Amino acid sequence: MNKFRINQKMEILSSKSIWGFSLLILFLMIPGFSQGQTETLSTPSDSIMITIMMKHHQDKNIEELTEIRNKNGFLENFPPPSARVINWYVMMGIGQVVTLKIPASELRNLNVAVEKSVWGAFSTEFYPTYDLHPVIIEAKKKLKEGQ
């Protein structure tokens, strides 16, 4: 009889533990769902990255290039407000390399900003761009796990 009561109490504790554990898991998962939704809303799914090579005109010195950019309103117009600068480098002997992320619908505005503010000081080349670094990290992780 005593063993029966012990088994009965164990079953009750066991079922309470399962429910408690299930509730704990549920509560831990809820913040993750809301956080994922926030990130999705803040990053448009139609955004694209573009790298622009702005090659200095070699027949002009830095003062002439600066004068042309100032006359064109380079600092006021480039990049357009819809663009987010990922990086902006100077390549010595070449010019400037800018990688931007923009909504796809803003591609025309980016082109107009370049035409109005960059031309004359630079010749330009555009390259669709994507971030390969997460892919490389994942491949290295899989390689390490396979060893």
Secondary structure by P-SEA (a helix, b strand, c coil): caaaaaaaaaaaaaaaaaaaaaaaaaaaaaaaaaaaaaaaaaccccbbbbbbbbcccccccaaaaaaaaaaacccccccccccccccccccccccbbbbbbbcccaaaaaaaaaaacccccccccccccccaaaaaaaaaaaaaaac
